[in-house]
Amino acid sequence: MASPAEDPKDATPTTQVQNRAVLDALPFADTQDFEDARRGFLGTLPEVEIKNDRGRVVWSLKEYGFLGEEGAPPTVNPSLWRQARLNMSHGLFQVTDRIYQIRGFDISNMTIIEGDRGLIVIDPLISTEVARAGLDLYITHRGRRPVTAVIYTHSHTDHYGGVRGVVDEADVRAGTVEIIAPAGFMEEIVSENVLAGVPMIRRAQFQFGATLPKGPRGQVDAGLGKVTSRGTVTLIPPTRIVTAPIETHRIDGVEIVFQLAPETEAPAEMHMFYPALRALNLAENATHNLHNTYPIRGAQVRDANAWARYLNEALDRFGRDADVVFAQHHWPVWDNHRVLDFLTKQRDVYKYLHDQTVRLMNHGWKAAEIAERLALPKSLAGTWHVRGYYGTLSHNSKSVYQRYLGWYDANPANLNPLPPVERGRKYVEYMGGAEAAIARARRDFERGEYRFVAEAMSHVVFADPSNMEARRLGADALEQLGYAAESATWRNAYLLGAFELRKGQPNTVARAAISPDVVRAMSLEHVFDYLGVRLNGDRAEGRRIVINWVFPDLARPYVLNLENCALTYLADRRSERADATVTLDRATLDRLILRETTLADAAQGGLARIEGDAAKVAELFSLLDDFALMFEVVEPKRPA
Ligand SMILES: [Zn+2]
């Protein structure tokens, strides 16, 4: 029986041949990683299904049961299949004396160190529900002890969001729980996640594949772990910031040497060495895959050169004294000679990526050409932990190019091309119409030329999104690219692209772009920057509004100025010519940003005072856009 046109299809003979070739090219007989991923296992939860207070499942490994099969199906690259199976290891694990990890309760790991009085929790996952469940699992096996400190290794949500699941903020305020983070931590959370938060969340669906059905023809993994948890995201600001390149502290009786590693996997990140335990924690800079110098969800590009430099410093400073190295994702590597080998290769893969891209750039190659040429050196190609399950050499090398030279390849034909819809229409016209283009693409599809078929059909879809034949053929091509991809993030992107071409954009309710804790953590500068990016430039045309803002609890006045469709501000200033002066405290401002109240209601309730022309304040707020979390990606944007 033929399956409906909208269902995922099987791997074509071309894809099957490609995937079979992977079996011969890579050292599948080397099963050390499987031993390491199991080592120290103490216990787990059945299927690790975790719900929130309202009974909604926020994390589950149930749907991944199909990964019990050892051999990869024809629809999954065998190298990725192997990684997806490794990432299924879940539960509480002992890493070494006093160090434990919760794995498989989220995309990231929560590390727990047994201190003299209680527990040091490192990176409490994305959401409170899974962090709580992880801590409970630890307590079941090791007994109840208080959390005495939390350490955030870096400024990404999967390393702090569950903090309220493991500590009470009152204990932090009372000084009984210390929270430690690297320099720049709070700044970077806001600048990475707030201003461009909405498109990052939508684009992250393509990177992680969270909205895809799971299965051999769907999502199997995210490379770095299974997928992201969907519970309550929180943040408690740090009480101690590590600011020197190397700082040593005794935290709850455990000596920790902190090594700052800024501008690496995150703009604010740090490594840790525990000398007495002979253990090295590299946060997220040395994991069991090539990481991203540019995640395809979109982000400012990262510095591959700095990444290699900080790994080299860690290797030099701590390597000889480490019997185990681990990260806040994946599984540890034990024994000093293996630790040194692991660190050397991790260091070199980022250095190679950086240097070879820049070398080819200097020879005049363009980003797309460099990405096509670059391959792992033979001495690294058979090393599992540097393979591209998360980042790829291809898109990472484009980000190295971008860091130095930007998006433009210097060919003026590409300086100001037509935008997607107009370009699509011209391509279709030049190709002799949609029907002719589809007929040619079908022949190319039969020959396995999926990359170009996907591109050509995208032009037809942008010219006419109602062309179902083009959508289906484009989807078929993306799907085969996904089945052959070694990178989980590429697979997810291709398969979600195919899914949305076939079925349209799902009505997914994505999580809010900003959590209440992050709003509270924003500086006033961040708040006004955030208002600035919400200003609708078209509707602001011709308006001139000046408002003084007074925050009695912060003792800092601000003046906000709208002219030329641009919203600017100055701190510690008041304008004599202001249309109005708004007086309110910071907590009320937070509620305004979170839309829990309006300025008019706050004024009525006595939480804000408006002097002068209140209508001007209302006018300014009326010019601010709201952003919908879902938008079209694989087809033209529909007018709102
Ligand atoms: Zn992470």
Boltz pocket constraint, residues with backbone or C-beta under 6 A from the ligand:
constraints:
  - pocket:
      binder: B
      contacts: [[A, 108], [A, 156], [A, 158], [A, 159], [A, 284], [A, 328], [A, 329]]
      max_distance: 6.0
